[in-house]
Amino acid sequence: MIRGTKNLLAGLRWLASVALISGPALAQESGYTDLDLDACETLAEDVMGVSLKCEGYEDYPVYFKEGDIRQSVIFGQVDRELIDGGFESFAAFNHVNTRIEWRVDDGGRPFAAILRWFIDNPGPDGSSTRQGRGEILVVSKVATQGDGGSCFVAMVDAKANPKANELARQAADTEAADFACGMNEPQWIGKRGDLVSERTFSWPEGYVVE
């Protein structure tokens, strides 16, 4: 009887381990990388700004641009015309954080990236303060060989929403894979406060990814 009980318990433990390995909870996970602008390759540079190619997640690079005190970031195996001619940002002066969260499918492929943007709202003396600075979690589509589009998918006001990271991950997991850059419009998720800014974008002429 004791031996039979032990066998039953061993079987239950095995089933539990299989469930943990193959269950849906592992279908989407996060990986993290740091954006080190000093280590990036310079693609173009002039008095107005710079365009860089940076190390990302495995063979999915990060493309960074800066111009007019505004920044733009796209991810993955991006179409050349989008790298050269695209710019998606916010109307207010801004800059991005250095920590990137990549949402990864069960095959180890990233399909979305989450990056925090800081909106540099001017204070009474014209300078930006931490208290008056907006924070936006931007969910972006990661480009692949079969779909070279990378763009904003969703935006979450990180100061107005206590569970902003959870909202961003949910948006990434449900919206990013099928999002069509150049056709679909990114949406604000959750509450939106007064410290954020309107999205701005410029696509290469005729650029549409279905």
C-alpha positions in Angstrom: 0.0 0.0 0.0 2.8 2.4 0.9 4.7 1.5 -2.3 1.5 2.2 -4.3 1.1 5.5 -2.6 4.7 6.5 -3.4 4.2 5.5 -7.1 1.0 7.7 -7.2 2.8 10.7 -5.7 5.7 10.2 -8.1 3.3 10.2 -11.0 1.6 13.3 -9.8 4.9 15.1 -9.4 5.8 14.1 -12.9 2.6 15.4 -14.3 3.0 18.7 -12.4 6.5 19.1 -13.9 5.2 18.5 -17.4 2.5 21.1 -16.9 5.0 23.6 -15.7 7.2 23.0 -18.8 4.5 23.0 -21.4 1.8 25.1 -19.9 0.6 28.4 -21.3 2.3 30.4 -18.6 5.6 29.9 -20.5 4.2 30.9 -23.9 5.3 34.5 -23.3 8.2 35.6 -21.2 10.5 38.6 -20.8 14.1 39.1 -21.6 16.0 42.2 -20.8 18.8 44.2 -22.5 20.5 47.6 -21.9 20.7 50.3 -24.5 24.3 51.5 -24.5 24.4 54.4 -26.9 28.2 54.7 -26.5 28.7 51.2 -27.9 26.4 51.6 -30.9 27.4 51.8 -34.6 26.9 55.2 -36.2 24.8 54.9 -39.4 24.5 58.7 -40.0 25.3 61.9 -38.2 24.9 65.6 -38.9 24.4 68.8 -36.9 20.7 68.0 -36.6 21.0 64.5 -35.0 22.3 61.0 -35.2 21.2 57.5 -36.4 22.7 54.4 -34.6 22.5 50.7 -34.8 22.8 49.1 -31.3 23.0 45.6 -29.8 19.6 44.2 -28.9 18.2 40.8 -28.1 20.3 38.0 -29.8 20.1 38.8 -33.5 17.4 41.4 -33.2 19.1 44.8 -33.1 17.9 48.2 -31.9 17.9 51.3 -34.1 18.1 54.6 -32.4 17.6 58.1 -33.8 17.8 61.6 -32.2 16.8 64.9 -33.7 15.6 68.2 -32.4 15.8 66.9 -28.8 13.5 64.1 -29.6 14.3 60.4 -29.9 13.0 57.4 -31.9 13.6 53.7 -31.4 12.7 50.7 -33.5 13.5 47.1 -33.0 14.5 43.9 -34.8 15.1 43.0 -38.4 13.7 46.3 -39.8 13.2 47.2 -43.4 16.0 49.4 -44.7 13.7 52.2 -45.9 12.2 52.4 -42.4 15.6 52.6 -40.7 16.6 55.4 -43.1 13.4 57.3 -43.3 11.2 56.6 -40.3 10.9 58.6 -37.1 8.2 57.9 -34.4 8.3 59.9 -31.2 6.4 62.5 -29.1 5.7 66.2 -29.7 7.4 67.3 -26.5 11.1 67.1 -26.0 11.9 63.6 -24.8 14.5 60.9 -24.1 14.3 57.1 -23.6 15.4 54.9 -20.7 18.3 52.4 -21.2 16.4 49.2 -20.1 14.5 47.3 -22.7 12.0 44.5 -21.9 11.5 42.1 -24.8 8.4 39.9 -24.8 9.5 36.5 -26.2 7.3 33.7 -27.6 7.7 30.0 -26.7 10.2 29.6 -29.6 12.6 32.2 -28.1 11.7 34.9 -30.7 10.9 38.4 -29.5 7.7 39.9 -30.8 7.4 43.1 -28.8 9.7 45.5 -26.9 8.7 47.7 -24.0 10.7 50.9 -23.4 10.2 53.8 -21.0 10.2 57.3 -22.4 10.6 60.4 -20.4 8.7 63.5 -21.5 10.7 66.6 -20.6 8.0 69.1 -19.7 9.5 72.5 -18.9 9.0 73.8 -15.3 8.5 77.5 -14.3 12.2 78.3 -15.0 12.1 76.4 -18.4 14.0 73.4 -17.2 12.6 69.8 -16.8 12.2 68.5 -13.3 11.6 64.9 -12.2 8.3 65.8 -10.6 7.0 67.4 -13.8 8.4 64.8 -16.1 6.0 62.5 -17.9 6.8 58.8 -18.2 5.3 56.6 -20.9 5.8 52.9 -21.4 5.8 52.4 -25.2 5.0 48.9 -26.5 6.6 48.4 -30.0 6.4 45.7 -32.5 9.7 43.9 -33.2 10.4 43.4 -36.9 11.2 40.0 -38.3 12.5 38.7 -41.7 8.9 38.1 -42.7 7.6 41.4 -41.4 10.1 44.3 -41.4 7.9 46.8 -39.7 8.6 48.1 -36.2 6.5 50.8 -34.6 4.4 51.9 -31.6 1.7 49.4 -30.7 0.4 50.9 -27.4 1.3 53.5 -24.9 0.8 53.5 -21.1 1.1 56.5 -18.9 3.4 55.1 -16.2 2.6 57.8 -13.6 -1.2 57.6 -14.0 -1.4 53.8 -13.8 -0.2 52.0 -10.7 0.1 48.7 -12.7 1.6 50.3 -15.8 4.1 47.4 -16.5 1.3 44.8 -16.4 -0.8 46.9 -18.8 2.1 47.2 -21.2 2.8 43.5 -21.1 -0.8 42.7 -21.7 -0.9 45.0 -24.7 2.3 43.5 -26.0 1.0 39.9 -25.7 -2.4 40.6 -27.3 -1.7 43.3 -29.9 2.0 43.3 -31.1 2.2 40.2 -33.2 -0.6 41.1 -35.7 -0.1 44.8 -35.6 0.4 46.4 -39.0 2.8 49.3 -39.0 1.7 52.1 -41.3 -1.9 50.9 -41.1 -3.0 50.4 -37.5 -3.0 53.3 -35.0 -1.4 52.7 -31.6 -3.7 53.2 -28.6 -3.4 54.6 -25.1 -4.0 51.9 -22.5 -5.4 52.7 -19.1 -5.6 56.2 -17.6 -3.9 59.1 -19.3 -2.7 62.1 -17.2 -1.5 65.6 -18.0 2.2 64.9 -18.2 2.3 62.9 -21.3 2.6 64.1 -24.9 1.0 63.4 -28.3 2.6 60.8 -30.5 4.3 62.1 -33.7 5.5 60.1 -36.6 7.0 60.3 -40.1 7.0 57.3 -42.4 9.0 56.9 -45.6 6.9 57.9 -48.6 4.5 55.0 -49.6 5.6 52.9 -46.7 2.9 50.5 -45.6 3.3 47.1 -44.0 0.2 44.8 -44.1 
